[in-house]
Amino acid sequence: MEKLKIVFMGTPDFAVGILNTIYHSPYEIVGVITAPDKPAGRGQKVSMSAVKQYALEHNLNLLQPTNLKSEDFLNELKSWEANLQVVVAFRMLPEVVWKMPQYGTFNLHASLLPQYRGAAPINWAIINGETKTGVTTFFIDDKIDTGAMILHKEMPIANDETVGVLHDKLMHLGSQAVIETLDIIANGTVQTTIQEEKGALKTAYKLNKENCKIDWQKKGNEIYNLIRGLNPHPAAWTYIKDEENEWNVKLYDIQFIPESHKEVIGKIVTSKKEMKIATLDGYLQINSLQFPGKRKMETRELLNGIAFSENAIAF
């Protein structure tokens, strides 16, 4: 069995779960690479990535390059003498980096490749109403998420699952996949499969304000999937207008109730404890939401302090 000396590259919480599993395995991490610190939140306070925080807490060698082709960075990376690099939720690597180690560089991607290549695979699997997903390890090449696959692991998606729940499940599944991949590489038994691009491929587009906005002209189940696919982060949103007031509101926990009705699409129907929004083919019951400048709250809490008129509408 080969002794692996690993450089780990990643940034968000998802990557920390994998890094922690490798750290507690027999394999050696010789260094960690993560994104530079950046301003975040309302106060634009400079914050470090979740991976950096983990690396500092565990006294791991750490680099935060702004330029992955700079001579200084490449020299430091070489000095670690790694023979394998593991990438989880980082950024596109130049060839000079991914070709550097003896055993190459592999990536863990949170989808069943070649489906859902891109930045937000966990979100889009739910948004598109998939009933299964999984993780894939593959050797990096010069394109995004296209390299030769090492292994797949599948997992069902429950029809009420939110992206927050699925994220954590896939993090655990991904940890297993990474350790198995390390075992295969260490044992010299790697067999790869080229990604076949048969049929229509779905893409995991980067999330932005526009594709997180609810389109009330869609069917209720599509809206339901969008909201749970963005709950808790970054959250689906809609405008709500009532008389002279207009708010940008985030929706979280919801239920779709299929039902024939004659309401205007987007009409808000409330009782003392419940709030529903009319869709083409039923109602979306809103159980928790967040108004601008307020904390996330249960709908019944909101209705204690606000009364919507007959004209209230989501759009």
N, C-alpha and C positions, 0 to 999 in steps of 0.2 A: 504493500500500500504506500502510495506517495504521500509525503508530508506536505500538506497544503498550507501556503502562506497567503492569506487573503486580504485584499483591500476591499472594503465595503463602501459603496456609493449610494446615497439616498438622502431624502430631506424630510418628509412628513411623518406623522404618527404611524402610518401603515408600515413604513420602512423600519421604524424602531422595533416593532414586533418581531420582524425577521432578524434584525441585528442582534436583538437580545437572545434569540434562539441560537444563533451561531456562537455568540459569546459564551453561552453555557454548554456548548458542545465540545467535543475533543479538538475541534479545528482552531487554528490560530489566526487571530485578526491582527495584521501588522499595521493597519492604519484605516482611517475613515475619511471620506471626502463628502462634503455637504455644501449647500448653498451659502453664499455670504449673508451676514446679518442684514436685515432690512427693516425700514420703518413699517409699523403695522398698527391698525386700530385708529380710533378717533384722534388720539393724541400723537399719532405717528411716532410712538416710542420705538426705538430700535429693538428688535427682538431676534433671538436666535432660533434656528430650526430645531425641531424635536430631536433629530439625529445628533446635532451638535451638543445639545443638552445631555443626551445619553453618553456620548463620547467623553465629555468632560467629567461626568460623574464616575466613569469607569476608567479614567486615566488612559484613554486610547490616543494614539497619534492622530492628529487632526489637520486637515487642509481645507481651506475655503476659497478656491480659486475663482477669480472673475473671468479669467481667460484660460481655457483648457489647453490652449496651444502654446502658452508662454513658456520660455526656456526655463525660467525659475521653477515653475510648477512641475514641468516634466522631469527636471533633474531631481527634485524632492521626491517625486513619485517613484522614480527609478531607485533612489537610495533606500527605499523600503524593501526592495528585493522580493516583491510578491511574485508568486507564480500563477495566481488566479485573481480575477476581479468579479465581484458580485454587485449587481446594480438593481436597486428597487426604487421606483418613483424618483428618478433623478432628472437628467436632461440628456440630450443627444450628445454622444461622445465623438470626438474626432478619431480618425483611424489610428493616428499615432498613439492614442491612449488605449483603445480597445484591443489593439494588436500587441500591446507591450508584454503582457505576461505569457509565460510558456504555455499555459493551458487555456489561454484566451479569457474572454469576459462573457459571463452569462447574466441575463436579465430575468427577473420574475415579473410577469405581467398578469394582472387580475382579470383575465378573460380566457376563453377557450379559443386561442388563436387558430386561424387568421381573423376570426370575428372580433370586433371591438378593439382594433388597434387605435391607439391615441391616448389622450390625457385623462379621460374620465370613464373607464370601462365599467366600473361598479354601478355608477349612476345610470348609464345608458342601458344596461341590461334590464334594470327595473323599469325605467321610463318606457322602454319598448315592449314591456310585458313578457319578457322571457321567463321560462319556467325552470331553466337551469343555467348555471354559469360555472366558473372554476378558475384555475390558475394554470399558467404555462411557464416553464423555464425554457429559454432558448439562447443560443449564442448570438451575440450582437454582430450585426453587419453594418453596411453604410446607409441603410434606410431605417425608418422607424418601425419597430416591432415586426420585422419581416424575416429575421434570421432562422436558421435551422433549429427545430424544436428538440428539446431533450425529453421532457415529460409533461403530461397533462394530468390534472386532478379535477374531477367534476363535483358539483354540489347543486342540490335543488334550490330553487327560490320559492319560498312560500308566497301565496297571493296577497298576504298582508304585511310582508316584510319591508322594512324601511332600509334605506341605504346605510344608515348608522349600524343597524344590526348585521347586515350582510358584510359590511366593511370588516367588522371584527371577526366574523366567521372565516372570511377569505384570508385574513391576516394569519389565523391559526393554520388554515389549509396551506397557505403559502409558505409558512415556516416548515411544515412537513416536507413540502415539495423541494425547498432549498436544501434541506439536510439530505434528502434522498439524492438530489443532484450532486451534492458534494461527495457523497459516498460513491456514486457512479464514477465521477471524475477521479477520485482518489484510488479507486480500484482498477482504473484503466479500462472500464467496460462501457464507455459512452457510445451510444448509437443514436444518431439524430435522424429526424424526419423533416424533409423540406416542406414548407408551407404550400399547400395547394390552394389556389385561388379559384375554387369552383363556385358558380352561382353568385348570388348577390352578397356582397360583403357589407356588414354594418360597421359604421365608424363611431368611435368614442370621442366625439368632438369636445374641445375645451368648453367648459361651461362659462356663460357670460350672462349679463343682465337680460339680454333679449331672449335667449333660449330657456331661461328660467321663468319667464312670464307666462301666466296661464292664458290660454286661448279658450274662452268660454263657448266658442262655436264647435269645439271638438266634442266627441262623445264622452259621457260621464266616466267611463272606465279609463279612457286615455288621460283624462285630467287627474283621476285618482292615481294612476301610475306615475305621472309626472310629479305629483306632490310627494308621494312616498319615495320616489327615486331621488328627491332632493332634501329629504328630511333626515337629519337635522341641518345638514349643510350642503349647499349654500342657501337652501330654502326656496320653494316656489313662491311667487308673489303675484298680486293683482292690485289694480286700483279699485277702491270702494268709494262710491260717491253717494252722499245723502244730503239733499237740499244744497246748502252752500259749502258743505264740507267735502273734501276729497283727500283720501289717505292712500299711501302705498303700504299694503298689508302683506305680511308673510304668513303662509298657511302651513301647518305642521300635521297634527294628527287628525285624520279625516276618515269618513266612511262613505261609500257610494251606495245610494239607495235607488235601484231601478224603479221607475214609476212613470206612468203616463200623467201628464198635467198640461194645463193651458197657460202656465206662467210665462212671462217674458224671460228669455235666457239671461242669466246673471242676477235675476231678482233675489233679494235677500229676504228670507222668511224667518221670523224669530218668535220664540215664546219666552217665558221667563228664564228658562235654562238652556234652550237650544237655538242654534242658528243653522239654517240650511241655505244653500245657494242653488237656484234652478239651473239644470243643464238641459241639453237636448232631449235626454231620455231618462231623466230622473232628478234626484237632488244629491248634492254633496253636503253631508253633515259635517260641520266644522267643530272639532273638539278642542283644538288649541291653536293659537294664532299670536301674532305680534304686530302691534301698531307702532308707527314710527316714534322713536324716543321712549318707548315703553319696553318693559321686559316681556318675554314670552309668557303667556298666561292661558289658563283654561277658559273656554268660551263662557262658561257660567259666571266666572269672575268678571269678565268683561261686561256681561249683560247686567251685572249689578250696578255698573256705573255709567252705562250708555244705553240709550233707547233709539233704535233705528226707526225711521218713518216708513210709511208704505212705499215711498219712492226709492228707497235704498237699493243700489244696484252695484254688482261687481262687473268690471269690464277690463 
